[in-house]
Amino acid sequence: MSAVAPDATAALQPPGRPATRWLILAAICLAQLTVVLDNTVLNVAVPSLTEELGATTADVQWMLNAYSLVQSGLLLIAGNSADRYGRKKMLAVGLALFGIASLAATLAHSPGQLIAARAGMGIGGALLMTTTLAVVMQIFDDAERPKAIGIWSSVNSLGFAAGPLIGGTLLDHFWWGSLFLVNLPVVGISLVAVLALVPESKSRGGERPDVLGALLSMVGMVSVVFAIISGPAHGWLSDRVLLSAAVGVVGLALFAFWELRIPHPMLDMNFFRNRRFVGAVAGGILVAFGMGGSMFLLTQHLQLVLGFGPLGAGLRMAPLALTVVLINFTGLGARLMPRFGTPGMIVTGMSLLAAGLAAISLLGGHSYGGMLVGLVVMGVGVAIAMPTMANAVMSAIPPAKAGVGAGVNGTLMEFGQGLGVAVLGAVLNSRFAALLPVVAAGAGSLPAALGRTHTAHERAAVHDAFASGIGTSQLVGAAAVFLGGLTAAVLLRRAERVERAAAVPAPATGHDPATAAAE
C-alpha cells in the first residue's frame, strides 16, 4: 500500500462513516487492556504457581519478568515493523501471537513451559503496545486526538489497578490457568474488530531493514531492564546487576552510534535535537517514574502497613484508576488543552500527581481515609499529564514514523516505571534499615525484621520503621515528579517559542536570513 502523507490522516477514516473511528478506538483499547492486565494480574497467583507447578523462587521471578523483558526489548523493533509492513497487519499479528501464547500458558504443566509462554506473550504485547497508539495517531485529526489519546491512556491506568482485582477474583473461583484463558475471548473479539474496521497504513517502502540496529536496541533495553528488575533482590552493587547494566549501557551507546551513521535508521537520532521531543521524553519518563514507583509503594503500604490482603489492596487502589477513566472518558483533559497548552497541562498534571503522593505520605500513614484523598488527587494528575505527554511525544515525530514513536513512548513507560521502583525502593530500604530497633538491625525486609522481634513493643517499632520508610519514599517521589514536571514544561515552552519565532517572516532588511537566525 502507498505511504500515508503527513496531512492525510483524515483519508484513513472510512468515507461516510464518521463514527467508525470511535469503534476502532474501542476495539484497540480492548486489545490494549489485555496487554496491560498481563503486567499485573500474575502477581496474585504466586502462591498458586508455587504450589501447583512446584515453582521455585527463581522460577516465579522469571514467570513475572519474562513478559516485561521481552516486551521492553522489542518495542522499538515492533514499532519499526508496523511502519514498514503495515500497522493493521502488525496489530492483527500481535493479537494472534498474544492469543496463541495465552493458550500455551493456560496449558502449561511446568515452570519452563509457562516462562516460554510468557515470553511469547511479550512478543505479541510489544506489537500491540506500539500499533494501537500508532493507529490512534492515524485515524484521529488534531482536534480529536487529545481526547482519543486520553481514552487510550486511561486503559493503561485501568489495567494496572484492575489487574490484582481481576486476578484475585478469578483465583477465588478457578485455577491459576484462568488468568490466561480469559484472554482468548477478548483477543478473538478484538481480532475480528481489527480486521473489519481498522484501515491499513504504512510508511514508504524501499528502505533496507536495520538489522544491526534492531539487535543492539534489543540487547541494550533487555539488559537495562533486567538490571533494574534484579537490583532490589540481588543488590545494586552485585556482579549480576552491574554486569547487566554495563552491557545495557554499552548496547544502547552502540545503538545510538550506529543509528547516526546509516542512511535509513530504525530510530532517527535527530529527533533528540527537537526540543519539543526532548521535553516530552523527559516528562514521559518522570510521569512513568511517579506511576511505577507509587504503585510499588502503595501496594506495600496497603498490605504491609495497613494490613489488607491482595484482593482488599486491589479494591482500595481502584479510586485512582476510576478517577483517570472518568476524566479521560468525559474529555475534560482535551477541553482544557487549548486553554492551558501542552506545558501548562504537564506542569499542572505532574504537580497534582506530586501533591497526591505527598498527601498519602502525610495523611495515609495509619488510615485508608487519608490515602483515599491522595489517590483521587493522583488520578486527576495522571489523567491530565499522561495523555498530554504521549501526544507531545507522538506529535514531535513524523506521521510516517508513528509506529516508532509509539515504540519510543512505550520504551519510556517501561524504563520510567522500572526506574521508579528501583529508586523509591532503594529510598524505602535505606530509611527502613536506619530506623530499625537494635534487635532487628541488619534485616533486609519487613518479614525478616519481624522474625527477630520478641515483644509487641519491638514489633510495633519495626512496623513504625517500615511505615516511615514508605512515607519518606513517597515524599522523595513527589519531589522528583514535581521537579520533573517543571523541567518538562520549561523545555516545551522554550520549544514553542523557538517554533513561533521560526514561523515569523524575517523583515526585508537585505540581510541574509540564515545570518540573522544565527545571531
C-alpha positions in Angstrom: 0.0 0.0 0.0 1.2 3.5 -0.7 2.6 5.7 2.1 0.4 7.8 4.2 1.2 11.5 3.7 1.7 13.6 6.9 -1.5 15.5 6.2 -3.6 12.6 5.1 -4.9 11.4 8.5 -8.5 12.1 7.5 -8.1 10.0 4.4 -7.6 7.0 6.6 -11.2 7.3 8.0 -13.8 5.3 6.1 -15.9 7.7 4.0 -19.4 8.3 5.1 -18.9 6.5 8.5 -17.5 9.2 10.8 -18.4 7.1 13.9 -16.2 4.2 12.8 -13.0 5.7 14.3 -14.6 5.6 17.8 -15.5 1.9 17.2 -11.9 1.3 16.1 -10.7 3.0 19.3 -12.9 0.8 21.4 -11.5 -2.3 19.6 -7.9 -1.4 20.1 -8.4 -0.3 23.7 -9.9 -3.7 24.4 -6.7 -5.3 22.9 -4.5 -2.8 24.9 -6.3 -3.7 28.1 -5.3 -7.4 27.8 -1.7 -6.4 27.4 -1.6 -4.1 30.4 -3.5 -6.5 32.6 -1.0 -9.2 32.0 1.7 -7.0 33.5 0.0 -7.1 36.9 -2.5 -10.0 37.0 0.0 -12.7 37.7 1.3 -11.1 40.9 -1.6 -12.5 43.0 -1.0 -16.0 41.6 2.4 -16.6 43.0 1.3 -18.9 45.9 -0.8 -21.0 43.5 2.1 -21.3 41.0 4.5 -22.3 43.7 2.1 -25.0 45.0 0.6 -26.4 41.8 3.6 -26.2 39.4 6.3 -26.7 42.1 7.9 -23.4 41.1 11.0 -22.2 42.9 11.5 -18.5 43.8 13.7 -18.1 40.7 11.1 -19.7 38.5 8.4 -17.3 39.8 10.7 -14.3 39.2 11.2 -15.5 35.6 7.5 -16.1 35.1 6.8 -12.5 36.2 9.8 -10.9 34.4 9.9 -12.9 31.1 6.9 -10.9 29.7 8.2 -7.4 30.6 11.8 -8.2 29.5 10.8 -9.5 26.0 8.2 -6.7 25.6 10.6 -3.9 26.5 13.3 -5.3 24.3 11.1 -5.4 21.2 9.1 -2.2 21.5 11.3 -0.2 19.0 11.5 -3.1 16.7 7.8 -3.7 16.8 7.1 0.0 16.0 9.5 0.0 13.1 7.9 -3.2 11.7 4.5 -1.6 11.9 5.6 1.4 10.0 7.3 -0.7 7.4 4.9 -3.6 6.8 1.6 -2.1 7.9 0.1 -1.1 11.2 -3.2 -3.1 10.8 -1.2 -6.1 9.7 1.1 -6.0 12.7 -1.8 -5.3 15.1 -3.5 -8.4 13.8 -0.3 -10.4 14.1 0.3 -9.2 17.7 -3.3 -10.2 18.7 -2.8 -13.6 17.2 0.5 -14.2 18.9 -0.8 -13.0 22.2 -3.8 -15.3 21.9 -1.7 -18.4 21.0 0.8 -17.7 23.8 -2.1 -17.2 26.3 -3.5 -20.6 25.3 0.0 -22.1 25.7 0.3 -20.5 29.2 -3.1 -22.0 30.1 -2.0 -25.5 29.2 1.5 -25.2 30.8 2.4 -28.1 33.1 5.9 -26.9 34.2 7.5 -23.7 35.1 9.7 -23.8 32.0 6.6 -24.0 29.7 4.9 -21.1 31.5 8.0 -19.0 31.2 8.3 -19.7 27.5 4.6 -18.9 27.0 5.0 -15.6 28.9 7.9 -14.7 26.6 5.7 -15.4 23.6 3.0 -13.1 25.1 5.7 -10.4 25.4 6.3 -10.6 21.7 2.6 -10.1 21.0 2.4 -7.4 23.7 5.2 -5.4 22.1 3.3 -5.4 18.7 0.1 -4.4 20.4 1.6 -1.6 22.6 3.1 0.1 19.5 0.4 -0.4 16.9 -2.5 0.6 19.0 -1.1 4.1 19.7 0.1 4.4 16.1 -3.4 3.6 14.8 -4.9 6.3 17.1 -2.5 8.8 15.6 -3.5 7.8 12.1 -7.3 7.8 12.4 -7.9 11.0 14.5 -7.2 14.5 13.5 -5.6 17.2 15.6 -8.9 18.3 17.1 -10.0 14.8 18.3 -6.6 13.3 19.0 -6.1 14.6 22.6 -9.4 13.0 23.7 -8.7 9.8 21.8 -5.2 9.5 23.4 -6.7 10.3 26.8 -9.1 7.3 26.4 -6.2 5.1 25.2 -4.0 6.2 28.1 -6.8 5.6 30.7 -6.8 2.0 29.7 -3.2 1.7 31.0 -4.2 3.1 34.4 -7.3 0.9 34.5 -5.2 -2.2 33.7 -2.7 -1.5 36.4 -5.3 -1.1 39.1 -7.7 -3.8 37.8 -5.0 -6.5 37.4 -4.8 -7.6 41.0 -8.5 -7.3 41.5 -9.4 -9.4 38.4 -6.6 -11.9 39.3 -7.8 -12.3 42.9 -11.4 -12.8 41.8 -10.5 -15.5 39.2 -8.3 -17.3 41.7 -11.1 -17.3 44.3 -13.3 -19.4 41.8 -10.9 -21.1 39.3 -7.4 -22.4 38.9 -4.4 -20.3 38.0 -4.7 -21.1 34.3 -7.9 -19.0 34.2 -5.7 -15.9 34.4 -4.6 -16.6 30.8 -7.7 -18.4 29.5 -9.8 -15.2 29.9 -7.6 -13.5 27.3 -8.8 -15.8 24.5 -12.4 -14.4 24.0 -11.1 -10.9 24.4 -8.4 -11.5 21.7 -10.9 -13.1 19.4 -13.3 -10.2 19.6 -10.5 -7.7 19.1 -9.1 -9.5 16.2 -12.4 -9.6 14.3 -13.0 -5.9 15.0 -9.5 -5.0 13.9 -9.8 -7.0 10.6 -13.2 -5.5 9.9 -12.7 -1.9 10.9 -9.1 -0.7 11.1 -7.7 0.9 7.9 -4.2 -0.1 6.8 -1.4 2.4 6.8 2.4 2.2 6.5 5.3 4.3 5.6 7.1 4.3 2.2 8.9 1.1 1.2 12.3 0.7 -0.3 14.3 1.2 2.9 16.6 -1.6 3.9 15.8 -3.2 7.3 18.1 -2.0 10.1 19.0 -5.5 11.4 22.1 -4.4 13.5 20.2 -1.5 15.0 17.3 -3.8 15.9 19.8 -6.3 17.6 21.6 -3.5 19.5 18.4 -1.9 20.7 17.1 -5.3 21.9 20.3 -6.2 23.8 20.5 -2.7 25.3 17.0 -2.4 26.5 16.7 -6.0 27.8 20.0 -5.6 29.8 19.0 -2.3 31.3 15.5 -3.5 32.3 17.0 -6.8 33.7 19.4 -4.8 35.9 16.5 -2.7 37.2 14.4 -5.7 37.9 17.3 -7.6 39.6 18.6 -4.7 41.7 16.1 -5.0 44.7 16.5 -8.8 45.1 20.3 -9.2 44.4 21.7 -5.8 45.5 22.5 -2.8 43.3 26.3 -3.4 43.5 26.1 -7.2 42.9 28.0 -8.6 39.9 24.7 -9.7 38.3 23.3 -6.1 38.3 26.5 -4.3 37.4 27.3 -6.6 34.5 23.8 -6.4 33.1 23.7 -2.6 33.5 27.1 -2.3 31.8 26.0 -4.4 28.8 22.8 -2.4 28.6 24.6 1.0 28.6 27.2 -0.2 26.0 24.5 -1.7 23.8 22.4 1.5 23.8 25.5 3.6 23.2 26.4 1.4 20.2 22.8 1.6 19.0 22.9 5.4 19.0 26.3 5.5 17.3 25.1 3.1 14.6 21.8 4.9 14.0 23.6 8.2 13.5 25.7 6.7 10.7 23.3 4.8 8.4 21.0 6.3 5.8 17.8 4.6 7.0 18.0 4.3 10.8 15.3 2.4 12.8 15.2 5.4 15.1 16.3 8.8 13.7 18.5 10.2 16.5 18.0 13.7 15.1 14.6 13.5 16.9 16.6 14.2 20.1 17.7 17.6 18.6 14.0 18.6 18.7 13.3 20.5 21.9 9.7 19.5 21.9 10.6 15.8 21.6 13.3 16.1 24.4 10.9 17.9 26.7 8.2 15.3 26.1 10.6 12.5 26.6 11.9 13.9 29.9 8.3 14.4 31.1 7.2 11.0 29.9 10.0 9.2 31.9 9.1 11.1 35.1 5.4 10.5 34.8 6.1 6.8 34.4 8.6 7.1 37.3 5.9 8.5 39.5 3.3 6.0 38.5 5.6 2.9 38.7 7.2 4.0 42.0 3.9 5.0 43.5 2.2 1.7 42.6 5.1 -0.2 44.1 4.9 1.8 47.3 1.1 1.9 47.5 0.8 -1.9 47.3 3.2 -2.4 50.1 1.6 0.4 52.1 -1.8 -1.2 51.9 -0.7 -4.7 52.6 2.3 -4.3 55.0 1.4 -1.1 56.8 -2.5 -1.1 56.8 -2.8 -4.9 56.8 -5.1 -5.5 53.8 -4.9 -8.7 51.7 -4.0 -8.7 48.0 -7.7 -8.5 46.9 -8.5 -5.9 49.5 -5.5 -3.8 48.5 -6.6 -4.1 44.8 -10.1 -2.8 45.7 -8.7 0.1 47.6 -6.4 1.1 44.7 -9.4 1.3 42.4 -10.3 5.0 43.1 -7.1 6.1 41.3 -7.9 4.2 38.1 -11.6 5.2 38.3 -10.6 8.9 38.5 -8.3 8.6 35.5 -11.0 6.8 33.5 -13.8 9.3 34.5 -11.7 12.4 33.5 -10.4 11.0 30.2 -13.7 9.4 29.0 -15.5 12.7 29.7 -12.9 14.6 27.6 -12.1 17.0 30.4 -8.4 17.0 29.7 -8.9 17.5 26.0 -11.1 20.5 26.7 -8.5 22.1 29.0 -5.7 21.6 26.5 -6.5 24.8 24.3 -6.6 26.9 27.5 -3.5 25.7 29.3 -1.4 24.5 26.4 0.9 21.5 26.5 3.4 22.9 29.0 0.6 24.1 31.3 -1.1 20.8 31.2 2.1 18.9 32.0 3.1 21.1 35.0 -0.5 21.0 36.3 -0.9 17.2 36.0 2.5 16.4 37.4 2.0 18.9 40.3 -1.2 17.1 41.2 0.5 13.7 40.9 3.2 15.0 43.3 0.5 16.5 45.7 -1.3 13.2 45.7 1.9 11.3 46.7 2.6 13.8 49.4 -0.9 13.6 50.7 -0.7 9.8 51.0 2.6 10.2 52.8 1.3 12.8 55.3 -2.3 11.7 55.7 -2.4 8.0 54.9 0.1 6.6 57.3 -2.4 5.0 59.7 -5.8 5.0 57.9 -7.2 4.5 54.4 -9.2 7.7 54.6 -6.1 9.9 54.2 -4.8 7.7 51.4 -8.1 7.9 49.5 -7.7 11.7 49.2 -4.2 11.2 47.8 -5.4 8.5 45.3 -8.1 10.8 43.9 -5.6 13.7 43.5 -3.1 11.4 41.9 -5.7 10.2 39.5 -6.6 13.7 38.4 -2.9 14.4 37.8 -2.3 11.2 35.8 -5.4 11.9 33.7 -4.1 15.3 32.8 -0.3 14.6 32.4 0.0 11.2 30.8 -2.2 11.7 27.6 -0.6 15.2 27.2 2.8 13.6 27.3 2.0 10.8 24.9 0.5 13.3 22.5 3.6 15.6 22.8 6.0 12.6 22.0 3.9 11.5 19.1 3.3 15.0 17.6 7.1 15.6 17.5 7.6 12.6 15.2 6.6 12.5 11.5 3.3 10.6 10.9 5.2 8.1 8.7 7.1 7.1 11.8 4.1 6.7 14.1 5.0 3.1 15.0 8.5 4.1 16.0 7.1 7.0 18.0 4.7 4.6 19.8 7.7 2.3 20.4 9.6 5.3 22.0 6.6 6.1 24.1 6.3 2.5 25.3 10.0 2.3 26.0 9.9 5.4 28.1 7.0 3.9 30.1 8.9 0.7 30.7 12.1 2.5 31.7 10.4 5.1 33.8 8.3 2.6 35.8 11.3 0.4 36.4 13.4 3.4 37.5 10.6 4.5 39.8 10.5 1.1 41.5 14.3 1.0 41.8 14.9 4.5 43.1 12.0 4.7 45.5 12.6 1.1 46.6 16.2 2.0 47.5 15.0 5.0 49.5 12.5 2.8 51.3 15.1 0.2 52.2 17.6 2.8 53.3 15.2 4.6 55.6 13.8 1.3 57.0 17.3 0.0 57.8 18.2 3.2 59.5 15.2 3.2 61.8 15.1 -0.5 62.8 15.4 -1.2 66.5 18.7 -2.9 67.6 17.1 -6.3 67.9 16.2 -6.3 64.2 19.3 -4.4 62.9 20.6 -5.7 59.5 17.3 -7.3 58.4 16.6 -6.8 54.7 12.9 -7.0 54.7 9.8 -6.4 57.0 9.1 -10.2 57.5 12.8 -10.8 58.3 12.8 -7.9 60.8 9.6 -9.1 62.5 11.1 -12.6 62.7 13.8 -11.2 65.0 11.4 -9.5 67.4 10.3 -10.9 70.8 7.8 -8.4 72.2 4.8 -6.4 71.0 6.8 -3.2 71.6 9.6 -4.4 69.3 7.2 -5.5 66.6 5.5 -2.1 66.7 8.9 -0.4 66.4 9.6 -2.4 63.2 6.2 -1.6 61.7 6.8 2.1 62.5 10.2 2.0 60.8 8.7 0.5 57.7 5.8 3.0 57.6 8.3 5.8 58.0 10.4 4.4 55.1 7.2 4.2 52.9 6.3 7.8 53.8 9.8 9.1 53.1 9.9 7.3 49.7 6.6 8.8 48.7 7.8 12.3 49.6 11.0 11.7 47.5 8.8 10.5 44.6 6.6 13.6 45.0 9.6 15.9 44.8 11.1 14.2 41.8 7.8 14.3 39.9 7.2 17.9 40.7 10.7 19.0 39.6 10.4 16.8 36.5 7.1 18.5 35.6 8.7 21.9 35.9 11.7 20.8 33.8 9.5 19.3 31.0 7.2 22.4 31.0 10.2 24.7 30.6 11.7 22.7 27.8 8.4 22.5 25.9 7.7 26.3 26.5 11.1 27.1 25.0 10.4 24.8 22.1 7.1 26.6 21.4 8.9 30.0 21.5 11.5 28.8 19.0 8.8 27.4 16.7 6.8 30.6 16.8 9.9 32.7 16.1 10.8 30.5 13.2 7.3 30.9 11.8 7.5 34.7 11.8 8.7 36.0 8.4 12.1 37.8 8.5 11.9 41.6 7.9 13.0 42.7 4.5 16.3 44.3 5.6 18.5 42.9 2.9 20.4 40.7 5.4 20.8 37.0 5.0 18.0 35.2 7.0 20.4 32.5 7.9 22.8 35.0 9.4 20.0 36.8 11.3 18.8 33.5 12.7 22.3 32.6 13.9 22.5 36.0 15.5 
